[in-house]
Amino acid sequence: MADHRPPTAALDGGGCLVVGNYCHDVLFRDGVIVGEGLGGAASFLSNVLDPLSPNPSSYISKVGPDFLYSVSHAPVTSTSSRTTLFHAHFPSLDSGCGGGYHGDRLLRRVRACEPILPSDLPAGNFEFGLAAGIAGEILPETLAFMIDTCRVMFVDMQGLIRVFDPDDGAVGLLPLRSSGFSELLPRIGFLKASADEAPFVDVEEVRRVCCVVVTEGKDGCKVYWKDGEVEVAPFPAIQIDPTGAGDSFLGGFVAGLSWGLTVPDAALLGNFFGALTVCQIGIPKFNPSLLKVVREELERRGSRHPEGPRPTKFSPRYHKSVSHDEFQEFLFRAAESHDCGNGNRTRKNVLRSLSGSVELDRRSEVP
C-alpha cells in the first residue's frame, strides 16, 4: 500500500500527465560496477519537458522508502515495496557485441516497486498524457484511466510489452497483441517503439488506428500513420550509454507537438535530444543556454502556426513543414554553439547530416 503522496492537481485543459516510476540504475562492465544513478523514464522525460514545454507537467511515480535521490517532482512513497532496481550489463569495450534486446547491454530487473493504480492519478483533464512504464508498473486499467482524462495519449511501448525472467530478471518482450493492452490502441494517439521493440507490434495493422513512431538510433526515426510514413534524419553521436535515449526522444517529441510543430518536425526535435542523451552516462546534463535557445525557437515556430499561436485544440499535421530543413540546420548550429555539459564532445560528435528527411506518402504532399 502506498502513502506519503505529494500534492497533485490536474491542469484542466492544459499540461501533460506523465506516469511511470523512478528507479535505481546500476551499470556494470566486465562484472564491475562502473556507475550508479537515478533512472526511470520520468527522470529523463522531465529533463526535457520541464524546460521546453509551454505548460507545466504533472508526474506520478512510485518509489520505496529506500529511494536515494532528490527529484524535482516528488514521487509517491510505497510502504510495502522498495524502489525499482535495474542492473545494466555492458560488454567489454573490445568485444564489439552485447546481449539482451537492447543489443549492446543486458538489462535485468532486480526488483520492482508496486504498480501505479488509477486511484494514484489526479482527477481533472490534461491536454497530453504520457505513459512511460519501465518495469510493468502501468496496468491496463491505469492506461485506460489516463486515456479518459487526457485529450491526446502518448505511450512508450516498452511499458506495455516488457516481460521479466522469473529467475534472473532479464528483460524480454512479448507481442503487443498478447499484452492485455491491445484493445486500447484505437484510443491512443501516438505509440513509440524502439527498433528492437517494433517487431513485436504489427506496424501495418496498428498504424490504421494510431500513429506509430519507431526510433532507430543512429538512423533517426520513422513515423507511420494511416495514410503515409516519413523518415526523419538523425543527429549522429558517439554512444556512451543508451539508457534514456528513447525517453529523451519522447520528451522532445511531445514538447515539439505542444508548441504546434508538425509531427516530423517534433520527431526531429526528439532525435536531437536522443542523440545528446547517448553522449553521457545516466541522466544528461543539458546546457541551460542550449535549452533556452531551443525553447525560444519553439516559441517562434509556435507563433507561426497556421491556426494561430499555440492553438487550443491539438490537431496533428503529418507532413513535414516547409521549414523542416531549416529547423534541422538550427538544431545543428545550436549543438555546435553549446557544449551541453560535455565540453567539446557535442561539437565533435553531433555532426552535420548530409541526409534530410525523406517522406514516403500515399497521398500528395501539402505545405
C-alpha positions as CSV (number, residue, x, y, z in Angstrom):
1,M,0.0,0.0,0.0
2,A,1.3,3.5,-0.9
3,D,1.1,6.6,1.2
4,H,3.1,9.9,1.6
5,R,1.6,11.3,-1.5
6,P,2.8,14.6,-2.9
7,P,0.0,17.1,-3.7
8,T,-1.0,16.8,-7.4
9,A,-3.6,18.7,-9.4
10,A,-4.7,18.4,-13.0
11,L,-4.4,21.5,-15.1
12,D,-7.8,21.5,-16.7
13,G,-7.4,22.0,-20.4
14,G,-3.6,22.0,-20.5
15,G,-0.4,20.5,-19.4
16,C,0.8,16.9,-19.6
17,L,0.3,14.0,-17.2
18,V,3.4,11.8,-17.1
19,V,3.1,8.4,-15.5
20,G,6.0,6.0,-14.8
21,N,8.3,5.1,-11.9
22,Y,11.7,6.3,-11.0
23,C,14.3,3.6,-10.4
24,H,17.8,3.0,-9.3
25,D,20.2,2.1,-12.1
26,V,23.5,0.2,-11.6
27,L,25.8,-0.1,-14.6
28,F,28.3,-3.0,-15.0
29,R,31.2,-3.6,-17.4
30,D,33.0,-6.9,-17.2
31,G,31.2,-7.6,-13.9
32,V,32.4,-4.5,-12.3
33,I,30.2,-1.6,-11.2
34,V,31.1,1.5,-13.3
35,G,28.2,3.7,-12.5
36,E,25.1,4.1,-10.3
37,G,22.4,6.7,-10.6
38,L,18.8,7.8,-10.9
39,G,16.8,6.1,-13.6
40,G,13.3,5.7,-14.9
41,A,11.5,7.3,-17.8
42,A,10.2,10.1,-15.6
43,S,13.7,11.4,-14.8
44,F,14.7,11.6,-18.4
45,L,11.4,13.0,-19.6
46,S,11.3,15.8,-17.0
47,N,14.8,16.7,-18.1
48,V,13.4,17.7,-21.5
49,L,9.8,18.5,-20.9
50,D,10.2,20.9,-17.9
51,P,12.4,23.4,-19.7
52,L,10.8,23.2,-23.1
53,S,7.0,22.7,-22.7
54,P,4.7,25.7,-22.8
55,N,2.7,24.3,-19.8
56,P,3.9,22.6,-16.7
57,S,3.6,18.8,-16.4
58,S,2.4,16.6,-13.6
59,Y,4.3,13.4,-12.8
60,I,3.1,10.3,-11.0
61,S,5.8,7.9,-9.9
62,K,6.2,5.4,-7.1
63,V,9.3,4.6,-5.1
64,G,10.2,2.8,-1.9
65,P,11.4,4.3,1.3
66,D,14.9,3.4,0.2
67,F,14.8,5.9,-2.7
68,L,18.2,7.7,-2.8
69,Y,17.7,10.8,-4.9
70,S,16.2,14.2,-4.7
71,V,14.0,14.9,-7.7
72,S,12.0,18.0,-8.8
73,H,8.8,16.0,-9.0
74,A,8.2,14.2,-5.7
75,P,7.1,10.6,-6.1
76,V,4.6,8.6,-4.1
77,T,6.4,6.6,-1.4
78,S,5.3,3.0,-1.0
79,T,5.3,1.4,2.4
80,S,5.1,-2.1,1.0
81,S,7.9,-2.3,-1.6
82,R,11.3,-1.0,-2.4
83,T,12.4,1.2,-5.3
84,T,12.6,-0.4,-8.7
85,L,16.2,-1.5,-9.4
86,F,17.8,-2.3,-12.7
87,H,21.2,-3.7,-13.5
88,A,22.6,-2.9,-16.9
89,H,25.5,-5.2,-18.0
90,F,27.6,-3.8,-20.8
91,P,30.1,-5.9,-22.8
92,S,33.8,-5.4,-22.8
93,L,34.9,-2.4,-24.7
94,D,36.8,-4.6,-27.2
95,S,34.1,-7.3,-27.5
96,G,32.0,-5.5,-30.1
97,C,28.9,-7.3,-29.1
98,G,26.3,-7.4,-26.4
99,G,23.2,-9.3,-25.2
100,G,19.6,-8.6,-24.4
101,Y,17.1,-6.8,-26.6
102,H,19.0,-3.5,-26.1
103,G,21.8,-5.0,-28.3
104,D,24.8,-3.6,-26.5
105,R,23.7,-4.3,-23.0
106,L,21.9,-6.9,-21.0
107,L,19.2,-5.4,-18.8
108,R,18.0,-7.1,-15.7
109,R,15.1,-6.0,-13.3
110,V,16.4,-6.9,-9.9
111,R,13.3,-5.7,-8.1
112,A,10.1,-3.7,-8.9
113,C,8.1,-1.2,-6.9
114,E,4.4,-1.7,-6.7
115,P,2.2,-0.7,-9.8
116,I,0.6,2.6,-10.3
117,L,-3.2,2.4,-9.9
118,P,-5.9,4.6,-11.3
119,S,-6.6,5.8,-7.8
120,D,-3.0,7.2,-7.7
121,L,-3.7,9.5,-10.6
122,P,-5.1,13.1,-10.2
123,A,-8.6,14.0,-11.2
124,G,-9.2,16.5,-14.0
125,N,-8.3,16.9,-17.6
126,F,-4.9,17.2,-19.4
127,E,-4.1,18.1,-22.9
128,F,-1.5,15.3,-23.2
129,G,-0.9,12.1,-21.4
130,L,2.3,10.2,-21.4
131,A,2.5,6.6,-20.2
132,A,6.2,5.7,-19.8
133,G,6.4,2.5,-17.8
134,I,9.7,0.7,-17.3
135,A,9.1,-2.3,-15.1
136,G,5.4,-3.3,-15.6
137,E,4.1,-0.6,-13.3
138,I,1.4,0.7,-15.7
139,L,-1.6,-1.6,-15.7
140,P,-4.2,-1.7,-18.4
141,E,-6.8,-0.1,-16.1
142,T,-4.3,2.7,-15.4
143,L,-3.7,3.4,-19.0
144,A,-7.5,3.4,-19.7
145,F,-7.9,6.0,-16.9
146,M,-5.3,8.1,-18.5
147,I,-6.9,7.9,-21.9
148,D,-10.2,9.0,-20.3
149,T,-8.6,12.1,-18.7
150,C,-6.1,13.1,-21.4
151,R,-7.1,14.6,-24.8
152,V,-4.1,13.1,-26.6
153,M,-2.3,9.9,-25.4
154,F,1.3,9.1,-26.0
155,V,2.5,5.6,-25.0
156,D,6.0,4.2,-24.8
157,M,5.6,0.6,-25.9
158,Q,8.3,-0.8,-23.6
159,G,5.9,-0.2,-20.7
160,L,3.3,-2.5,-22.4
161,I,5.4,-5.4,-23.7
162,R,8.3,-5.9,-21.3
163,V,8.5,-9.2,-19.5
164,F,11.0,-10.3,-16.9
165,D,12.6,-13.6,-16.4
166,P,11.5,-15.0,-13.0
167,D,14.9,-16.4,-12.3
168,D,17.4,-13.6,-13.2
169,G,15.1,-10.7,-14.1
170,A,16.4,-10.5,-17.7
171,V,14.2,-8.1,-19.7
172,G,12.4,-9.6,-22.7
173,L,9.5,-8.7,-24.9
174,L,6.2,-10.2,-25.8
175,P,3.9,-9.5,-28.7
176,L,1.7,-6.5,-28.1
177,R,-1.4,-8.5,-29.0
178,S,-0.6,-10.7,-26.0
179,S,0.0,-7.9,-23.6
180,G,-3.6,-7.0,-22.4
181,F,-3.2,-3.5,-23.8
182,S,-4.1,-4.1,-27.5
183,E,-7.8,-3.3,-27.2
184,L,-6.8,0.3,-26.0
185,L,-4.8,1.0,-29.2
186,P,-7.7,2.8,-31.1
187,R,-7.8,5.3,-28.2
188,I,-4.1,6.0,-28.3
189,G,-2.8,9.0,-30.3
190,F,0.9,8.0,-30.6
191,L,2.7,4.8,-29.9
192,K,6.5,5.0,-29.6
193,A,8.7,1.9,-30.1
194,S,12.4,1.3,-30.5
195,A,13.7,-0.7,-33.5
196,D,14.1,-3.7,-31.2
197,E,10.5,-3.4,-30.0
198,A,8.9,-2.8,-33.4
199,P,8.9,-6.5,-34.5
200,F,6.6,-7.2,-31.5
201,V,3.9,-4.9,-32.9
202,D,2.2,-5.2,-36.3
203,V,3.0,-1.7,-37.5
204,E,0.9,-2.1,-40.6
205,E,-2.1,-3.0,-38.6
206,V,-1.6,-0.6,-35.7
207,R,-0.9,2.4,-38.0
208,R,-4.5,2.2,-39.1
209,V,-5.7,3.2,-35.6
210,C,-2.9,5.3,-34.2
211,C,0.4,6.9,-35.2
212,V,3.4,4.7,-34.6
213,V,6.9,6.2,-34.1
214,V,9.8,3.8,-34.4
215,T,13.2,5.1,-33.1
216,E,16.2,3.7,-34.9
217,G,19.1,5.1,-33.0
218,K,21.9,6.3,-35.4
219,D,19.4,6.1,-38.3
220,G,16.9,8.5,-36.8
221,C,13.3,7.5,-36.7
222,K,10.3,6.6,-38.8
223,V,6.7,7.8,-38.3
224,Y,3.8,5.7,-39.6
225,W,0.2,6.8,-39.8
226,K,-2.9,5.6,-41.7
227,D,-2.1,7.4,-44.9
228,G,1.6,7.6,-45.1
229,E,5.0,7.5,-43.5
230,V,8.0,9.7,-43.1
231,E,11.7,9.1,-42.3
232,V,13.3,11.7,-40.1
233,A,17.1,12.2,-40.2
234,P,19.3,11.5,-37.2
235,F,21.8,13.6,-35.3
236,P,25.0,11.4,-35.3
237,A,26.7,11.0,-31.9
238,I,29.2,8.6,-30.3
239,Q,27.2,6.4,-27.9
240,I,28.4,6.1,-24.4
241,D,25.2,5.0,-22.7
242,P,21.9,4.3,-24.5
243,T,19.9,4.5,-21.3
244,G,17.1,7.0,-21.5
245,A,17.6,7.9,-25.2
246,G,14.1,6.9,-26.1
247,D,12.7,8.8,-23.1
248,S,14.6,12.0,-24.2
249,F,13.3,11.4,-27.7
250,L,9.8,11.2,-26.4
251,G,10.2,14.3,-24.3
252,G,11.4,16.3,-27.2
253,F,8.7,14.9,-29.4
254,V,5.9,15.8,-27.0
255,A,7.4,19.2,-26.3
256,G,7.5,20.0,-30.0
257,L,3.9,18.9,-30.6
258,S,2.8,21.0,-27.6
259,W,4.2,24.1,-29.4
260,G,2.3,23.2,-32.6
261,L,5.1,21.7,-34.6
262,T,4.3,19.2,-37.3
263,V,4.8,15.6,-36.4
264,P,8.0,15.2,-38.5
265,D,9.4,18.5,-37.0
266,A,8.6,17.3,-33.5
267,A,10.3,13.9,-34.3
268,L,13.4,15.8,-35.4
269,L,13.5,17.5,-32.0
270,G,13.1,14.1,-30.4
271,N,16.1,12.8,-32.4
272,F,18.1,15.8,-31.3
273,F,17.6,15.1,-27.6
274,G,18.0,11.4,-28.0
275,A,21.4,12.0,-29.7
276,L,22.6,14.3,-26.9
277,T,21.5,11.8,-24.3
278,V,23.6,8.9,-25.5
279,C,26.7,11.0,-25.2
280,Q,26.6,10.9,-21.4
281,I,26.2,8.3,-18.7
282,G,22.8,8.4,-16.9
283,I,20.6,11.5,-17.0
284,P,22.3,14.0,-19.3
285,K,23.2,17.5,-18.1
286,F,22.0,19.8,-20.9
287,N,23.5,23.2,-21.1
288,P,20.8,25.7,-19.8
289,S,21.8,28.1,-22.6
290,L,21.1,25.4,-25.2
291,L,17.7,24.7,-23.7
292,K,17.0,28.5,-23.7
293,V,17.7,29.0,-27.4
294,V,15.8,25.8,-28.3
295,R,12.7,27.0,-26.4
296,E,12.9,30.4,-28.0
297,E,12.9,28.7,-31.4
298,L,9.9,26.6,-30.4
299,E,8.1,29.8,-29.3
300,R,8.9,31.5,-32.6
301,R,7.7,28.5,-34.6
302,G,4.6,28.1,-32.4
303,S,3.7,31.8,-33.1
304,R,3.7,30.9,-36.9
305,H,1.2,28.1,-36.5
306,P,-1.4,28.3,-39.3
307,E,-4.2,28.2,-36.7
308,G,-2.6,30.9,-34.6
309,P,-0.1,30.8,-31.8
310,R,-0.4,27.5,-29.9
311,P,-3.9,26.5,-31.0
312,T,-6.1,25.4,-28.2
313,K,-7.2,22.2,-29.9
314,F,-4.4,19.8,-30.9
315,S,-4.6,18.6,-34.4
316,P,-1.7,16.5,-35.8
317,R,-0.1,17.5,-39.1
318,Y,1.8,14.6,-40.5
319,H,3.6,16.3,-43.4
320,K,7.0,17.9,-42.8
321,S,6.8,21.7,-42.7
322,V,8.3,23.8,-45.5
323,S,10.9,24.9,-42.9
324,H,11.8,21.4,-41.8
325,D,15.3,21.5,-43.2
326,E,15.8,25.0,-41.7
327,F,14.8,23.6,-38.3
328,Q,17.3,20.8,-38.7
329,E,20.0,23.3,-39.5
330,F,19.1,25.4,-36.5
331,L,19.5,22.4,-34.2
332,F,22.9,21.5,-35.6
333,R,24.0,25.1,-35.1
334,A,22.7,25.1,-31.5
335,A,24.6,21.9,-30.8
336,E,27.8,23.3,-32.3
337,S,27.4,26.5,-30.3
338,H,26.7,25.0,-26.9
339,D,28.7,22.3,-25.1
340,C,25.6,20.7,-23.4
341,G,27.7,19.9,-20.4
342,N,30.1,17.7,-22.4
343,G,33.0,20.0,-23.0
344,N,33.8,19.7,-26.7
345,R,32.1,16.3,-27.0
346,T,28.8,17.6,-28.6
347,R,30.5,19.8,-31.1
348,K,32.7,16.9,-32.2
349,N,30.0,14.2,-32.3
350,V,26.7,15.9,-33.2
351,L,27.7,16.3,-36.9
352,R,26.2,17.8,-39.9
353,S,23.9,15.2,-41.5
354,L,24.0,15.1,-45.3
355,S,20.7,13.4,-45.5
356,G,17.4,15.2,-45.0
357,S,14.0,13.9,-44.2
358,V,12.6,11.5,-46.8
359,E,8.8,11.5,-47.0
360,L,7.0,8.4,-48.3
361,D,3.4,9.4,-48.6
362,R,0.4,7.7,-50.1
363,R,-1.2,11.0,-50.8
364,S,0.1,14.2,-52.3
365,E,2.3,16.4,-50.1
366,V,0.8,19.7,-48.8
367,P,2.8,22.7,-47.5
